[in-house]
Amino acid sequence: MRLALINRDGGLDFLEERLREALPGIPLLTWPEDGAMDAEVAICWDPLPGTLRDMRNLRLIHSIGAGVDKLLADPTLPDLPVCRIRDHDLARAMGEYCLWATIWFQRQFDRIVLNARSKIWERFVQRPAAETPVCVLGLGAIGRHVAEQLRDAGYPVHGWSRTARDIPGITCHTGQDGMHAALADALVVICLLPLTPETHGILNSRLFAQLPEGAGLVLCSRGEHLARDDLLEAIRSGHMRGAVLDVFDREPLSTEDPLWEEPGVLITPHMSALTKPRRIAEQIADNVRRLREGRQLCNLIDRSRGY
C-alpha cells in the first residue's frame, strides 16, 4: 500500500516524519512526484480539483484536519470513503480561545486597546459574565465543548445547530425560528459551524440584524462563513461592536486587506486550535491499518451532511 501527500500548494511536509514513524515501511510520496498518482491513500487538505479523480488505485481520502469542505468542493471527487481528524485537545484549545475572545468583548479590552494606542485613560462600566449572553453557532464536538466551557465560566449560553441537541445548562435551538431566538440577546456570537452549501456566507447582514446593538463576532470555523462587506457595514454603522477573526477565505490574509486597519476588528493568524502532527499521523495510520485489514474506518464523514 502506498500513501500520497496531496495539496495544491504543498506544505504537508511537516507530517512526513510522523507518518513514517507511525507506518514504517509503507511508501510515502508527495504529489506531484512520480508515483504519487498511483497511491491507494490520499492524505489531503486542498488538492487541485480533478487530482483525486485521476488516481486509479485510490481507496481512501483522508483529510489532515477536522474539516473536509475543501475536498467536498471538488465536483469530481470520487465516490470513496473520506475520513477526517478528531482531536479532543483541539476542542480544549478552541474553548480557551473562545473564552478569551468572549472576555475581550465582555471586559471591553477591545476599547481599552484602542484607547491605549492614543494614550487615553478611560475606565468602562464592568459587565459581569452573568449579564453577557453568548450564542454558539454549531454544537458538534467542538461547539459543545466551547458552549459548556462558557457555561461553566458563568455566561448564559444559547446554542444553535441544524439538528436538535440537549445540553444541560445550555438553551439549545434549531431551525430558522430557533436561530432568531438564539441570536436575539447575544452580546457575543461565536461561529463554529461546519462549512456546507447551507452555511456558506451565513454571517451576513440578515444574521447581524438579529443581534442586539453592540454585539461582537468571534469567527474561528471557516472564512467562507463570513460576508465581510456585511460585517464592515454593520461595524461602521455602529450596530455591531466589532469582531475577532481567526480564519479567512484566503490565507494568509493579504497585507493589503482593509480588515487589518478596521477599528474594532482583531486579526489572529488561524491559531485558535492546532492539532499536533503526531496526533494527525496516529489517526491516519490507524485508518490505513483498518483499510488494509478490512475493518471499519474511523471518523468517516457523511457527504450528505458535509461533515
Order of alpha helices (4+ residues) and beta strands (2+ residues): beta-alpha-beta-beta-beta-alpha-beta-alpha-alpha-beta-alpha-beta-beta-alpha-beta-alpha-beta-alpha-beta-beta-alpha
